Structures are given as C-alpha cells and as structure tokens.
C-alpha cells in the first residue's frame, strides 16, 4: 500500500491584546522545505504582525484516502504546546 506525504507550516503571531494565535497555514513541497520555511518565518512580518513562532507538520495519506495523525516535525520560536 503506497502513501503520499503532505507538509505544511503553521505560523504563530501575537495578536494585539491577546495571546499567541495561529496564522495562515502554508503548504510546503517537502519535509526539508517545511522545516526551512518554519525556521525562517520566525521574526518576519505577516499581515502587519510579527511571527513569534512556527511549527512544521506532516501528514500521510494512504491509497485508500485515509489520513494519518498530524506529526510535528519542527518547532521554532514561541509556540503553544
């Protein structure tokens, strides 16, 4: 049974007067691409807010279309547990 892997990056920003909240999820072409993007997002500006942390995640889909649980493959900066 074959599987296909998907990778994404979830940035986190500090909203004015609030705690850290997630930003817009970005898809990545590979595991390495997700790790690099998450690392380099920290400290950048996103929609006028500073990115204070980011996580890189992966998820696999088997040939039946069933997805696995999300795996955190990298965590950078300030992120929720």
C-alpha positions in Angstrom: 0.0 0.0 0.0 1.5 3.3 -1.0 1.3 6.5 0.9 1.7 10.2 0.0 3.1 12.7 2.4 1.9 16.3 2.8 3.8 19.0 4.6 2.7 22.4 6.0 3.9 25.3 8.2 1.7 26.9 10.9 3.0 30.4 11.9 2.1 31.9 15.2 1.7 35.7 15.8 0.9 37.7 18.9 -2.4 39.4 18.4 -2.8 42.9 19.9 -4.0 42.5 23.5 -4.2 38.7 23.1 -2.1 35.6 23.4 -0.3 33.9 20.6 -2.6 32.8 17.8 -2.1 30.8 14.6 -1.7 32.5 11.3 -2.5 31.2 7.8 -1.2 27.7 7.1 1.2 27.4 4.3 1.8 24.2 2.3 5.4 23.1 1.7 6.7 20.9 -1.2 8.8 18.7 1.1 9.9 17.9 4.7 13.0 20.0 4.3 11.0 22.8 2.7 8.6 22.8 5.6 11.4 22.9 8.2 13.3 25.7 6.4 10.1 27.8 5.9 9.1 27.4 9.6 12.6 28.4 10.7 12.9 31.5 8.5 9.3 32.7 9.3 10.2 33.5 12.9 10.8 37.2 13.3 9.2 38.1 9.9 6.1 40.2 9.5 2.8 38.6 8.4 -0.2 40.8 7.8 1.4 43.6 9.9 2.1 41.3 12.8 5.4 39.7 13.9 5.7 36.0 13.6 6.8 34.8 17.0 6.9 31.1 16.3 6.2 28.4 13.7 5.8 24.7 13.5 6.4 22.3 10.6 4.0 19.4 10.3 3.5 16.3 8.2 0.5 14.1 7.4 0.3 11.0 5.3 -2.5 9.7 3.1 -2.7 6.0 2.1 -4.0 4.7 -1.2 -7.5 4.3 0.4 -7.6 8.1 1.0 -7.2 7.7 4.8 -5.0 10.3 6.5 -2.7 9.7 9.4 -2.5 11.9 12.5 -0.5 15.1 12.2 3.1 14.9 13.2 5.1 17.9 14.4 8.4 17.7 12.6 9.9 21.0 13.7 9.1 23.7 16.3 10.7 27.2 16.3 10.3 30.2 18.5 7.3 30.7 20.7 4.6 28.1 20.0 1.8 26.6 22.0 2.3 23.0 23.3 
